[in-house]
Amino acid sequence: MHEQRVFVRLYAQARKVNAQAEWLYARAKKVNAQGSGLCARAESICMTMCTS
């Protein structure tokens, strides 16, 4: 019975870590998307300045 309790606690901890990892991954994806948008904007501004 004691072993089962330990397993349940480890399982709960693993799920919590997984949830945090998913949140971090989602946040990283969002930041990355924003970064790509900024790069694209900077590129178009550079193109405009260079051609004019």
ModelCIF file with pLDDT and N, C-alpha, C, O atoms, coordinates in Angstrom:
data_MODEL
#
_entry.id   MODEL 
#
_entity.id                         1 
_entity.type                       polymer 
_entity.pdbx_number_of_molecules   1 
#
_entity_poly.entity_id                      1 
_entity_poly.type                           'polypeptide(L)' 
_entity_poly.nstd_linkage                   no 
_entity_poly.nstd_monomer                   no 
_entity_poly.pdbx_seq_one_letter_code       MHEQRVFVRLYAQARKVNAQAEWLYARAKKVNAQGSGLCARAESICMTMCTS 
_entity_poly.pdbx_seq_one_letter_code_can   MHEQRVFVRLYAQARKVNAQAEWLYARAKKVNAQGSGLCARAESICMTMCTS 
_entity_poly.pdbx_strand_id                 A 
#
loop_
_entity_poly_seq.entity_id 
_entity_poly_seq.num 
_entity_poly_seq.mon_id 
_entity_poly_seq.hetero 
1 1  MET n 
1 2  HIS n 
1 3  GLU n 
1 4  GLN n 
1 5  ARG n 
1 6  VAL n 
1 7  PHE n 
1 8  VAL n 
1 9  ARG n 
1 10 LEU n 
1 11 TYR n 
1 12 ALA n 
1 13 GLN n 
1 14 ALA n 
1 15 ARG n 
1 16 LYS n 
1 17 VAL n 
1 18 ASN n 
1 19 ALA n 
1 20 GLN n 
1 21 ALA n 
1 22 GLU n 
1 23 TRP n 
1 24 LEU n 
1 25 TYR n 
1 26 ALA n 
1 27 ARG n 
1 28 ALA n 
1 29 LYS n 
1 30 LYS n 
1 31 VAL n 
1 32 ASN n 
1 33 ALA n 
1 34 GLN n 
1 35 GLY n 
1 36 SER n 
1 37 GLY n 
1 38 LEU n 
1 39 CYS n 
1 40 ALA n 
1 41 ARG n 
1 42 ALA n 
1 43 GLU n 
1 44 SER n 
1 45 ILE n 
1 46 CYS n 
1 47 MET n 
1 48 THR n 
1 49 MET n 
1 50 CYS n 
1 51 THR n 
1 52 SER n 
#
_struct_asym.id          A 
_struct_asym.entity_id   1 
#
loop_
_ma_qa_metric.id 
_ma_qa_metric.mode 
_ma_qa_metric.name 
_ma_qa_metric.software_group_id 
_ma_qa_metric.type 
1 global pLDDT . pLDDT 
2 local  pLDDT . pLDDT 
#
_ma_qa_metric_global.metric_id      1 
_ma_qa_metric_global.metric_value   90.62 
_ma_qa_metric_global.model_id       1 
_ma_qa_metric_global.ordinal_id     1 
#
loop_
_ma_qa_metric_local.label_asym_id 
_ma_qa_metric_local.label_comp_id 
_ma_qa_metric_local.label_seq_id 
_ma_qa_metric_local.metric_id 
_ma_qa_metric_local.metric_value 
_ma_qa_metric_local.model_id 
_ma_qa_metric_local.ordinal_id 
A MET 1  2 70.00 1 1  
A HIS 2  2 81.00 1 2  
A GLU 3  2 86.00 1 3  
A GLN 4  2 90.00 1 4  
A ARG 5  2 92.00 1 5  
A VAL 6  2 92.00 1 6  
A PHE 7  2 92.00 1 7  
A VAL 8  2 92.00 1 8  
A ARG 9  2 94.00 1 9  
A LEU 10 2 92.00 1 10 
A TYR 11 2 93.00 1 11 
A ALA 12 2 94.00 1 12 
A GLN 13 2 94.00 1 13 
A ALA 14 2 93.00 1 14 
A ARG 15 2 94.00 1 15 
A LYS 16 2 95.00 1 16 
A VAL 17 2 93.00 1 17 
A ASN 18 2 93.00 1 18 
A ALA 19 2 95.00 1 19 
A GLN 20 2 95.00 1 20 
A ALA 21 2 94.00 1 21 
A GLU 22 2 95.00 1 22 
A TRP 23 2 95.00 1 23 
A LEU 24 2 94.00 1 24 
A TYR 25 2 94.00 1 25 
A ALA 26 2 94.00 1 26 
A ARG 27 2 94.00 1 27 
A ALA 28 2 94.00 1 28 
A LYS 29 2 94.00 1 29 
A LYS 30 2 94.00 1 30 
A VAL 31 2 92.00 1 31 
A ASN 32 2 91.00 1 32 
A ALA 33 2 92.00 1 33 
A GLN 34 2 92.00 1 34 
A GLY 35 2 90.00 1 35 
A SER 36 2 91.00 1 36 
A GLY 37 2 91.00 1 37 
A LEU 38 2 89.00 1 38 
A CYS 39 2 88.00 1 39 
A ALA 40 2 91.00 1 40 
A ARG 41 2 91.00 1 41 
A ALA 42 2 89.00 1 42 
A GLU 43 2 91.00 1 43 
A SER 44 2 92.00 1 44 
A ILE 45 2 89.00 1 45 
A CYS 46 2 88.00 1 46 
A MET 47 2 88.00 1 47 
A THR 48 2 90.00 1 48 
A MET 49 2 87.00 1 49 
A CYS 50 2 86.00 1 50 
A THR 51 2 81.00 1 51 
A SER 52 2 71.00 1 52 
#
loop_
_atom_site.group_PDB 
_atom_site.id 
_atom_site.type_symbol 
_atom_site.label_atom_id 
_atom_site.label_alt_id 
_atom_site.label_comp_id 
_atom_site.label_asym_id 
_atom_site.label_entity_id 
_atom_site.label_seq_id 
_atom_site.pdbx_PDB_ins_code 
_atom_site.Cartn_x 
_atom_site.Cartn_y 
_atom_site.Cartn_z 
_atom_site.occupancy 
_atom_site.B_iso_or_equiv 
_atom_site.pdbx_formal_charge 
_atom_site.auth_seq_id 
_atom_site.auth_comp_id 
_atom_site.auth_asym_id 
_atom_site.auth_atom_id 
_atom_site.pdbx_PDB_model_num 
ATOM 1   N N  . MET A 1 1  ? 0.825  -1.199 0.000   1.00 70.00 ? 1  MET A N  1 
ATOM 2   C CA . MET A 1 1  ? 0.000  0.000  0.000   1.00 70.00 ? 1  MET A CA 1 
ATOM 3   C C  . MET A 1 1  ? 0.864  1.256  0.000   1.00 70.00 ? 1  MET A C  1 
ATOM 4   O O  . MET A 1 1  ? 0.556  2.239  -0.674  1.00 70.00 ? 1  MET A O  1 
ATOM 5   N N  . HIS A 1 2  ? 1.956  1.206  0.771   1.00 81.00 ? 2  HIS A N  1 
ATOM 6   C CA . HIS A 1 2  ? 2.857  2.358  0.839   1.00 81.00 ? 2  HIS A CA 1 
ATOM 7   C C  . HIS A 1 2  ? 3.471  2.655  -0.529  1.00 81.00 ? 2  HIS A C  1 
ATOM 8   O O  . HIS A 1 2  ? 3.598  3.815  -0.921  1.00 81.00 ? 2  HIS A O  1 
ATOM 9   N N  . GLU A 1 3  ? 3.847  1.607  -1.246  1.00 86.00 ? 3  GLU A N  1 
ATOM 10  C CA . GLU A 1 3  ? 4.450  1.780  -2.572  1.00 86.00 ? 3  GLU A CA 1 
ATOM 11  C C  . GLU A 1 3  ? 3.492  2.489  -3.528  1.00 86.00 ? 3  GLU A C  1 
ATOM 12  O O  . GLU A 1 3  ? 3.894  3.313  -4.349  1.00 86.00 ? 3  GLU A O  1 
ATOM 13  N N  . GLN A 1 4  ? 2.218  2.140  -3.393  1.00 90.00 ? 4  GLN A N  1 
ATOM 14  C CA . GLN A 1 4  ? 1.212  2.744  -4.278  1.00 90.00 ? 4  GLN A CA 1 
ATOM 15  C C  . GLN A 1 4  ? 1.114  4.250  -4.016  1.00 90.00 ? 4  GLN A C  1 
ATOM 16  O O  . GLN A 1 4  ? 0.981  5.043  -4.948  1.00 90.00 ? 4  GLN A O  1 
ATOM 17  N N  . ARG A 1 5  ? 1.182  4.630  -2.740  1.00 92.00 ? 5  ARG A N  1 
ATOM 18  C CA . ARG A 1 5  ? 1.123  6.058  -2.389  1.00 92.00 ? 5  ARG A CA 1 
ATOM 19  C C  . ARG A 1 5  ? 2.303  6.806  -2.977  1.00 92.00 ? 5  ARG A C  1 
ATOM 20  O O  . ARG A 1 5  ? 2.144  7.913  -3.490  1.00 92.00 ? 5  ARG A O  1 
ATOM 21  N N  . VAL A 1 6  ? 3.478  6.217  -2.908  1.00 92.00 ? 6  VAL A N  1 
ATOM 22  C CA . VAL A 1 6  ? 4.679  6.836  -3.454  1.00 92.00 ? 6  VAL A CA 1 
ATOM 23  C C  . VAL A 1 6  ? 4.519  7.015  -4.965  1.00 92.00 ? 6  VAL A C  1 
ATOM 24  O O  . VAL A 1 6  ? 4.867  8.054  -5.526  1.00 92.00 ? 6  VAL A O  1 
ATOM 25  N N  . PHE A 1 7  ? 3.989  5.986  -5.599  1.00 92.00 ? 7  PHE A N  1 
ATOM 26  C CA . PHE A 1 7  ? 3.792  6.031  -7.046  1.00 92.00 ? 7  PHE A CA 1 
ATOM 27  C C  . PHE A 1 7  ? 2.822  7.146  -7.417  1.00 92.00 ? 7  PHE A C  1 
ATOM 28  O O  . PHE A 1 7  ? 3.050  7.885  -8.374  1.00 92.00 ? 7  PHE A O  1 
ATOM 29  N N  . VAL A 1 8  ? 1.734  7.262  -6.649  1.00 92.00 ? 8  VAL A N  1 
ATOM 30  C CA . VAL A 1 8  ? 0.733  8.301  -6.926  1.00 92.00 ? 8  VAL A CA 1 
ATOM 31  C C  . VAL A 1 8  ? 1.350  9.682  -6.771  1.00 92.00 ? 8  VAL A C  1 
ATOM 32  O O  . VAL A 1 8  ? 1.068  10.588 -7.555  1.00 92.00 ? 8  VAL A O  1 
ATOM 33  N N  . ARG A 1 9  ? 2.193  9.838  -5.755  1.00 94.00 ? 9  ARG A N  1 
ATOM 34  C CA . ARG A 1 9  ? 2.836  11.135 -5.534  1.00 94.00 ? 9  ARG A CA 1 
ATOM 35  C C  . ARG A 1 9  ? 3.800  11.450 -6.677  1.00 94.00 ? 9  ARG A C  1 
ATOM 36  O O  . ARG A 1 9  ? 3.845  12.582 -7.157  1.00 94.00 ? 9  ARG A O  1 
ATOM 37  N N  . LEU A 1 10 ? 4.560  10.468 -7.106  1.00 92.00 ? 10 LEU A N  1 
ATOM 38  C CA . LEU A 1 10 ? 5.498  10.671 -8.213  1.00 92.00 ? 10 LEU A CA 1 
ATOM 39  C C  . LEU A 1 10 ? 4.747  10.997 -9.497  1.00 92.00 ? 10 LEU A C  1 
ATOM 40  O O  . LEU A 1 10 ? 5.174  11.839 -10.288 1.00 92.00 ? 10 LEU A O  1 
ATOM 41  N N  . TYR A 1 11 ? 3.617  10.314 -9.688  1.00 93.00 ? 11 TYR A N  1 
ATOM 42  C CA . TYR A 1 11 ? 2.807  10.536 -10.882 1.00 93.00 ? 11 TYR A CA 1 
ATOM 43  C C  . TYR A 1 11 ? 2.259  11.962 -10.888 1.00 93.00 ? 11 TYR A C  1 
ATOM 44  O O  . TYR A 1 11 ? 2.269  12.632 -11.921 1.00 93.00 ? 11 TYR A O  1 
ATOM 45  N N  . ALA A 1 12 ? 1.787  12.418 -9.740  1.00 94.00 ? 12 ALA A N  1 
ATOM 46  C CA . ALA A 1 12 ? 1.251  13.778 -9.637  1.00 94.00 ? 12 ALA A CA 1 
ATOM 47  C C  . ALA A 1 12 ? 2.340  14.799 -9.915  1.00 94.00 ? 12 ALA A C  1 
ATOM 48  O O  . ALA A 1 12 ? 2.106  15.806 -10.584 1.00 94.00 ? 12 ALA A O  1 
ATOM 49  N N  . GLN A 1 13 ? 3.535  14.531 -9.396  1.00 94.00 ? 13 GLN A N  1 
ATOM 50  C CA . GLN A 1 13 ? 4.660  15.446 -9.610  1.00 94.00 ? 13 GLN A CA 1 
ATOM 51  C C  . GLN A 1 13 ? 5.042  15.478 -11.090 1.00 94.00 ? 13 GLN A C  1 
ATOM 52  O O  . GLN A 1 13 ? 5.308  16.545 -11.642 1.00 94.00 ? 13 GLN A O  1 
ATOM 53  N N  . ALA A 1 14 ? 5.068  14.325 -11.719 1.00 93.00 ? 14 ALA A N  1 
ATOM 54  C CA . ALA A 1 14 ? 5.417  14.243 -13.138 1.00 93.00 ? 14 ALA A CA 1 
ATOM 55  C C  . ALA A 1 14 ? 4.407  15.020 -13.978 1.00 93.00 ? 14 ALA A C  1 
ATOM 56  O O  . ALA A 1 14 ? 4.779  15.704 -14.932 1.00 93.00 ? 14 ALA A O  1 
ATOM 57  N N  . ARG A 1 15 ? 3.134  14.911 -13.619 1.00 94.00 ? 15 ARG A N  1 
ATOM 58  C CA . ARG A 1 15 ? 2.099  15.630 -14.361 1.00 94.00 ? 15 ARG A CA 1 
ATOM 59  C C  . ARG A 1 15 ? 2.268  17.137 -14.199 1.00 94.00 ? 15 ARG A C  1 
ATOM 60  O O  . ARG A 1 15 ? 2.069  17.896 -15.148 1.00 94.00 ? 15 ARG A O  1 
ATOM 61  N N  . LYS A 1 16 ? 2.633  17.562 -12.995 1.00 95.00 ? 16 LYS A N  1 
ATOM 62  C CA . LYS A 1 16 ? 2.831  18.985 -12.731 1.00 95.00 ? 16 LYS A CA 1 
ATOM 63  C C  . LYS A 1 16 ? 4.001  19.514 -13.551 1.00 95.00 ? 16 LYS A C  1 
ATOM 64  O O  . LYS A 1 16 ? 3.909  20.585 -14.150 1.00 95.00 ? 16 LYS A O  1 
ATOM 65  N N  . VAL A 1 17 ? 5.091  18.770 -13.579 1.00 93.00 ? 17 VAL A N  1 
ATOM 66  C CA . VAL A 1 17 ? 6.272  19.161 -14.352 1.00 93.00 ? 17 VAL A CA 1 
ATOM 67  C C  . VAL A 1 17 ? 5.923  19.227 -15.836 1.00 93.00 ? 17 VAL A C  1 
ATOM 68  O O  . VAL A 1 17 ? 6.356  20.135 -16.545 1.00 93.00 ? 17 VAL A O  1 
ATOM 69  N N  . ASN A 1 18 ? 5.143  18.266 -16.293 1.00 93.00 ? 18 ASN A N  1 
ATOM 70  C CA . ASN A 1 18 ? 4.734  18.220 -17.689 1.00 93.00 ? 18 ASN A CA 1 
ATOM 71  C C  . ASN A 1 18 ? 3.885  19.430 -18.044 1.00 93.00 ? 18 ASN A C  1 
ATOM 72  O O  . ASN A 1 18 ? 4.040  20.013 -19.117 1.00 93.00 ? 18 ASN A O  1 
ATOM 73  N N  . ALA A 1 19 ? 2.984  19.805 -17.137 1.00 95.00 ? 19 ALA A N  1 
ATOM 74  C CA . ALA A 1 19 ? 2.132  20.968 -17.376 1.00 95.00 ? 19 ALA A CA 1 
ATOM 75  C C  . ALA A 1 19 ? 2.978  22.233 -17.469 1.00 95.00 ? 19 ALA A C  1 
ATOM 76  O O  . ALA A 1 19 ? 2.727  23.092 -18.315 1.00 95.00 ? 19 ALA A O  1 
ATOM 77  N N  . GLN A 1 20 ? 3.980  22.348 -16.600 1.00 95.00 ? 20 GLN A N  1 
ATOM 78  C CA . GLN A 1 20 ? 4.870  23.506 -16.630 1.00 95.00 ? 20 GLN A CA 1 
ATOM 79  C C  . GLN A 1 20 ? 5.660  23.535 -17.931 1.00 95.00 ? 20 GLN A C  1 
ATOM 80  O O  . GLN A 1 20 ? 5.838  24.593 -18.535 1.00 95.00 ? 20 GLN A O  1 
ATOM 81  N N  . ALA A 1 21 ? 6.129  22.372 -18.356 1.00 94.00 ? 21 ALA A N  1 
ATOM 82  C CA . ALA A 1 21 ? 6.899  22.286 -19.595 1.00 94.00 ? 21 ALA A CA 1 
ATOM 83  C C  . ALA A 1 21 ? 6.035  22.698 -20.783 1.00 94.00 ? 21 ALA A C  1 
ATOM 84  O O  . ALA A 1 21 ? 6.499  23.403 -21.678 1.00 94.00 ? 21 ALA A O  1 
ATOM 85  N N  . GLU A 1 22 ? 4.775  22.257 -20.790 1.00 95.00 ? 22 GLU A N  1 
ATOM 86  C CA . GLU A 1 22 ? 3.866  22.618 -21.877 1.00 95.00 ? 22 GLU A CA 1 
ATOM 87  C C  . GLU A 1 22 ? 3.635  24.118 -21.901 1.00 95.00 ? 22 GLU A C  1 
ATOM 88  O O  . GLU A 1 22 ? 3.590  24.739 -22.963 1.00 95.00 ? 22 GLU A O  1 
ATOM 89  N N  . TRP A 1 23 ? 3.488  24.701 -20.692 1.00 95.00 ? 23 TRP A N  1 
ATOM 90  C CA . TRP A 1 23 ? 3.256  26.145 -20.598 1.00 95.00 ? 23 TRP A CA 1 
ATOM 91  C C  . TRP A 1 23 ? 4.471  26.899 -21.120 1.00 95.00 ? 23 TRP A C  1 
ATOM 92  O O  . TRP A 1 23 ? 4.334  27.870 -21.864 1.00 95.00 ? 23 TRP A O  1 
ATOM 93  N N  . LEU A 1 24 ? 5.662  26.449 -20.727 1.00 94.00 ? 24 LEU A N  1 
ATOM 94  C CA . LEU A 1 24 ? 6.892  27.097 -21.187 1.00 94.00 ? 24 LEU A CA 1 
ATOM 95  C C  . LEU A 1 24 ? 7.031  26.975 -22.701 1.00 94.00 ? 24 LEU A C  1 
ATOM 96  O O  . LEU A 1 24 ? 7.457  27.912 -23.376 1.00 94.00 ? 24 LEU A O  1 
ATOM 97  N N  . TYR A 1 25 ? 6.663  25.803 -23.222 1.00 94.00 ? 25 TYR A N  1 
ATOM 98  C CA . TYR A 1 25 ? 6.753  25.569 -24.665 1.00 94.00 ? 25 TYR A CA 1 
ATOM 99  C C  . TYR A 1 25 ? 5.793  26.501 -25.410 1.00 94.00 ? 25 TYR A C  1 
ATOM 100 O O  . TYR A 1 25 ? 6.149  27.082 -26.435 1.00 94.00 ? 25 TYR A O  1 
ATOM 101 N N  . ALA A 1 26 ? 4.583  26.633 -24.886 1.00 94.00 ? 26 ALA A N  1 
ATOM 102 C CA . ALA A 1 26 ? 3.597  27.505 -25.522 1.00 94.00 ? 26 ALA A CA 1 
ATOM 103 C C  . ALA A 1 26 ? 4.077  28.950 -25.496 1.00 94.00 ? 26 ALA A C  1 
ATOM 104 O O  . ALA A 1 26 ? 3.910  29.694 -26.463 1.00 94.00 ? 26 ALA A O  1 
ATOM 105 N N  . ARG A 1 27 ? 4.678  29.336 -24.369 1.00 94.00 ? 27 ARG A N  1 
ATOM 106 C CA . ARG A 1 27 ? 5.180  30.704 -24.224 1.00 94.00 ? 27 ARG A CA 1 
ATOM 107 C C  . ARG A 1 27 ? 6.348  30.941 -25.189 1.00 94.00 ? 27 ARG A C  1 
ATOM 108 O O  . ARG A 1 27 ? 6.442  31.992 -25.822 1.00 94.00 ? 27 ARG A O  1 
ATOM 109 N N  . ALA A 1 28 ? 7.226  29.953 -25.288 1.00 94.00 ? 28 ALA A N  1 
ATOM 110 C CA . ALA A 1 28 ? 8.377  30.075 -26.191 1.00 94.00 ? 28 ALA A CA 1 
ATOM 111 C C  . ALA A 1 28 ? 7.900  30.205 -27.634 1.00 94.00 ? 28 ALA A C  1 
ATOM 112 O O  . ALA A 1 28 ? 8.454  30.981 -28.413 1.00 94.00 ? 28 ALA A O  1 
ATOM 113 N N  . LYS A 1 29 ? 6.869  29.439 -27.982 1.00 94.00 ? 29 LYS A N  1 
ATOM 114 C CA . LYS A 1 29 ? 6.327  29.509 -29.340 1.00 94.00 ? 29 LYS A CA 1 
ATOM 115 C C  . LYS A 1 29 ? 5.763  30.894 -29.620 1.00 94.00 ? 29 LYS A C  1 
ATOM 116 O O  . LYS A 1 29 ? 5.937  31.439 -30.710 1.00 94.00 ? 29 LYS A O  1 
ATOM 117 N N  . LYS A 1 30 ? 5.081  31.463 -28.619 1.00 94.00 ? 30 LYS A N  1 
ATOM 118 C CA . LYS A 1 30 ? 4.489  32.792 -28.773 1.00 94.00 ? 30 LYS A CA 1 
ATOM 119 C C  . LYS A 1 30 ? 5.583  33.835 -28.963 1.00 94.00 ? 30 LYS A C  1 
ATOM 120 O O  . LYS A 1 30 ? 5.498  34.686 -29.848 1.00 94.00 ? 30 LYS A O  1 
ATOM 121 N N  . VAL A 1 31 ? 6.608  33.757 -28.123 1.00 92.00 ? 31 VAL A N  1 
ATOM 122 C CA . VAL A 1 31 ? 7.730  34.700 -28.201 1.00 92.00 ? 31 VAL A CA 1 
ATOM 123 C C  . VAL A 1 31 ? 8.426  34.561 -29.551 1.00 92.00 ? 31 VAL A C  1 
ATOM 124 O O  . VAL A 1 31 ? 8.794  35.555 -30.177 1.00 92.00 ? 31 VAL A O  1 
ATOM 125 N N  . ASN A 1 32 ? 8.600  33.322 -29.990 1.00 91.00 ? 32 ASN A N  1 
ATOM 126 C CA . ASN A 1 32 ? 9.250  33.053 -31.263 1.00 91.00 ? 32 ASN A CA 1 
ATOM 127 C C  . ASN A 1 32 ? 8.442  33.643 -32.414 1.00 91.00 ? 32 ASN A C  1 
ATOM 128 O O  . ASN A 1 32 ? 9.006  34.211 -33.350 1.00 91.00 ? 32 ASN A O  1 
ATOM 129 N N  . ALA A 1 33 ? 7.119  33.506 -32.340 1.00 92.00 ? 33 ALA A N  1 
ATOM 130 C CA . ALA A 1 33 ? 6.255  34.048 -33.384 1.00 92.00 ? 33 ALA A CA 1 
ATOM 131 C C  . ALA A 1 33 ? 6.368  35.568 -33.412 1.00 92.00 ? 33 ALA A C  1 
ATOM 132 O O  . ALA A 1 33 ? 6.418  36.176 -34.482 1.00 92.00 ? 33 ALA A O  1 
ATOM 133 N N  . GLN A 1 34 ? 6.406  36.182 -32.218 1.00 92.00 ? 34 GLN A N  1 
ATOM 134 C CA . GLN A 1 34 ? 6.546  37.632 -32.150 1.00 92.00 ? 34 GLN A CA 1 
ATOM 135 C C  . GLN A 1 34 ? 7.893  38.055 -32.732 1.00 92.00 ? 34 GLN A C  1 
ATOM 136 O O  . GLN A 1 34 ? 7.986  39.046 -33.456 1.00 92.00 ? 34 GLN A O  1 
ATOM 137 N N  . GLY A 1 35 ? 8.929  37.290 -32.406 1.00 90.00 ? 35 GLY A N  1 
ATOM 138 C CA . GLY A 1 35 ? 10.266 37.581 -32.910 1.00 90.00 ? 35 GLY A CA 1 
ATOM 139 C C  . GLY A 1 35 ? 10.313 37.509 -34.426 1.00 90.00 ? 35 GLY A C  1 
ATOM 140 O O  . GLY A 1 35 ? 10.926 38.354 -35.078 1.00 90.00 ? 35 GLY A O  1 
ATOM 141 N N  . SER A 1 36 ? 9.663  36.497 -34.981 1.00 91.00 ? 36 SER A N  1 
ATOM 142 C CA . SER A 1 36 ? 9.627  36.355 -36.437 1.00 91.00 ? 36 SER A CA 1 
ATOM 143 C C  . SER A 1 36 ? 8.914  37.541 -37.071 1.00 91.00 ? 36 SER A C  1 
ATOM 144 O O  . SER A 1 36 ? 9.328  38.052 -38.112 1.00 91.00 ? 36 SER A O  1 
ATOM 145 N N  . GLY A 1 37 ? 7.836  37.966 -36.423 1.00 91.00 ? 37 GLY A N  1 
ATOM 146 C CA . GLY A 1 37 ? 7.089  39.114 -36.929 1.00 91.00 ? 37 GLY A CA 1 
ATOM 147 C C  . GLY A 1 37 ? 7.940  40.370 -36.915 1.00 91.00 ? 37 GLY A C  1 
ATOM 148 O O  . GLY A 1 37 ? 7.919  41.161 -37.859 1.00 91.00 ? 37 GLY A O  1 
ATOM 149 N N  . LEU A 1 38 ? 8.696  40.547 -35.826 1.00 89.00 ? 38 LEU A N  1 
ATOM 150 C CA . LEU A 1 38 ? 9.567  41.720 -35.713 1.00 89.00 ? 38 LEU A CA 1 
ATOM 151 C C  . LEU A 1 38 ? 10.652 41.682 -36.782 1.00 89.00 ? 38 LEU A C  1 
ATOM 152 O O  . LEU A 1 38 ? 10.972 42.705 -37.386 1.00 89.00 ? 38 LEU A O  1 
ATOM 153 N N  . CYS A 1 39 ? 11.208 40.514 -37.009 1.00 88.00 ? 39 CYS A N  1 
ATOM 154 C CA . CYS A 1 39 ? 12.259 40.367 -38.030 1.00 88.00 ? 39 CYS A CA 1 
ATOM 155 C C  . CYS A 1 39 ? 11.706 40.712 -39.407 1.00 88.00 ? 39 CYS A C  1 
ATOM 156 O O  . CYS A 1 39 ? 12.343 41.425 -40.183 1.00 88.00 ? 39 CYS A O  1 
ATOM 157 N N  . ALA A 1 40 ? 10.527 40.205 -39.697 1.00 91.00 ? 40 ALA A N  1 
ATOM 158 C CA . ALA A 1 40 ? 9.910  40.470 -40.997 1.00 91.00 ? 40 ALA A CA 1 
ATOM 159 C C  . ALA A 1 40 ? 9.654  41.956 -41.162 1.00 91.00 ? 40 ALA A C  1 
ATOM 160 O O  . ALA A 1 40 ? 9.871  42.515 -42.237 1.00 91.00 ? 40 ALA A O  1 
ATOM 161 N N  . ARG A 1 41 ? 9.186  42.605 -40.077 1.00 91.00 ? 41 ARG A N  1 
ATOM 162 C CA . ARG A 1 41 ? 8.905  44.038 -40.136 1.00 91.00 ? 41 ARG A CA 1 
ATOM 163 C C  . ARG A 1 41 ? 10.195 44.820 -40.352 1.00 91.00 ? 41 ARG A C  1 
ATOM 164 O O  . ARG A 1 41 ? 10.244 45.738 -41.170 1.00 91.00 ? 41 ARG A O  1 
ATOM 165 N N  . ALA A 1 42 ? 11.244 44.448 -39.610 1.00 89.00 ? 42 ALA A N  1 
ATOM 166 C CA . ALA A 1 42 ? 12.530 45.137 -39.735 1.00 89.00 ? 42 ALA A CA 1 
ATOM 167 C C  . ALA A 1 42 ? 13.074 44.972 -41.151 1.00 89.00 ? 42 ALA A C  1 
ATOM 168 O O  . ALA A 1 42 ? 13.640 45.901 -41.727 1.00 89.00 ? 42 ALA A O  1 
ATOM 169 N N  . GLU A 1 43 ? 12.892 43.773 -41.697 1.00 91.00 ? 43 GLU A N  1 
ATOM 170 C CA . GLU A 1 43 ? 13.363 43.493 -43.050 1.00 91.00 ? 43 GLU A CA 1 
ATOM 171 C C  . GLU A 1 43 ? 12.662 44.380 -44.065 1.00 91.00 ? 43 GLU A C  1 
ATOM 172 O O  . GLU A 1 43 ? 13.301 44.950 -44.949 1.00 91.00 ? 43 GLU A O  1 
ATOM 173 N N  . SER A 1 44 ? 11.338 44.494 -43.935 1.00 92.00 ? 44 SER A N  1 
ATOM 174 C CA . SER A 1 44 ? 10.593 45.309 -44.898 1.00 92.00 ? 44 SER A CA 1 
ATOM 175 C C  . SER A 1 44 ? 10.961 46.781 -44.755 1.00 92.00 ? 44 SER A C  1 
ATOM 176 O O  . SER A 1 44 ? 11.000 47.512 -45.744 1.00 92.00 ? 44 SER A O  1 
ATOM 177 N N  . ILE A 1 45 ? 11.233 47.221 -43.514 1.00 89.00 ? 45 ILE A N  1 
ATOM 178 C CA . ILE A 1 45 ? 11.647 48.612 -43.310 1.00 89.00 ? 45 ILE A CA 1 
ATOM 179 C C  . ILE A 1 45 ? 13.006 48.835 -43.976 1.00 89.00 ? 45 ILE A C  1 
ATOM 180 O O  . ILE A 1 45 ? 13.216 49.854 -44.633 1.00 89.00 ? 45 ILE A O  1 
ATOM 181 N N  . CYS A 1 46 ? 13.918 47.893 -43.807 1.00 88.00 ? 46 CYS A N  1 
ATOM 182 C CA . CYS A 1 46 ? 15.236 47.985 -44.426 1.00 88.00 ? 46 CYS A CA 1 
ATOM 183 C C  . CYS A 1 46 ? 15.125 48.023 -45.944 1.00 88.00 ? 46 CYS A C  1 
ATOM 184 O O  . CYS A 1 46 ? 15.788 48.820 -46.608 1.00 88.00 ? 46 CYS A O  1 
ATOM 185 N N  . MET A 1 47 ? 14.279 47.152 -46.483 1.00 88.00 ? 47 MET A N  1 
ATOM 186 C CA . MET A 1 47 ? 14.082 47.103 -47.934 1.00 88.00 ? 47 MET A CA 1 
ATOM 187 C C  . MET A 1 47 ? 13.585 48.451 -48.429 1.00 88.00 ? 47 MET A C  1 
ATOM 188 O O  . MET A 1 47 ? 14.058 48.964 -49.443 1.00 88.00 ? 47 MET A O  1 
ATOM 189 N N  . THR A 1 48 ? 12.631 49.019 -47.707 1.00 90.00 ? 48 THR A N  1 
ATOM 190 C CA . THR A 1 48 ? 12.048 50.298 -48.107 1.00 90.00 ? 48 THR A CA 1 
ATOM 191 C C  . THR A 1 48 ? 13.106 51.394 -48.083 1.00 90.00 ? 48 THR A C  1 
ATOM 192 O O  . THR A 1 48 ? 13.183 52.221 -48.991 1.00 90.00 ? 48 THR A O  1 
ATOM 193 N N  . MET A 1 49 ? 13.921 51.386 -47.029 1.00 87.00 ? 49 MET A N  1 
ATOM 194 C CA . MET A 1 49 ? 14.942 52.421 -46.895 1.00 87.00 ? 49 MET A CA 1 
ATOM 195 C C  . MET A 1 49 ? 16.050 52.256 -47.925 1.00 87.00 ? 49 MET A C  1 
ATOM 196 O O  . MET A 1 49 ? 16.580 53.238 -48.447 1.00 87.00 ? 49 MET A O  1 
ATOM 197 N N  . CYS A 1 50 ? 16.393 51.010 -48.212 1.00 86.00 ? 50 CYS A N  1 
ATOM 198 C CA . CYS A 1 50 ? 17.485 50.761 -49.150 1.00 86.00 ? 50 CYS A CA 1 
ATOM 199 C C  . CYS A 1 50 ? 17.084 51.083 -50.602 1.00 86.00 ? 50 CYS A C  1 
ATOM 200 O O  . CYS A 1 50 ? 17.903 51.562 -51.387 1.00 86.00 ? 50 CYS A O  1 
ATOM 201 N N  . THR A 1 51 ? 15.837 50.818 -50.938 1.00 81.00 ? 51 THR A N  1 
ATOM 202 C CA . THR A 1 51 ? 15.424 51.025 -52.325 1.00 81.00 ? 51 THR A CA 1 
ATOM 203 C C  . THR A 1 51 ? 15.107 52.486 -52.603 1.00 81.00 ? 51 THR A C  1 
ATOM 204 O O  . THR A 1 51 ? 15.230 52.939 -53.741 1.00 81.00 ? 51 THR A O  1 
ATOM 205 N N  . SER A 1 52 ? 14.694 53.239 -51.565 1.00 71.00 ? 52 SER A N  1 
ATOM 206 C CA . SER A 1 52 ? 14.334 54.640 -51.808 1.00 71.00 ? 52 SER A CA 1 
ATOM 207 C C  . SER A 1 52 ? 15.568 55.548 -51.813 1.00 71.00 ? 52 SER A C  1 
ATOM 208 O O  . SER A 1 52 ? 15.444 56.758 -52.004 1.00 71.00 ? 52 SER A O  1 
#
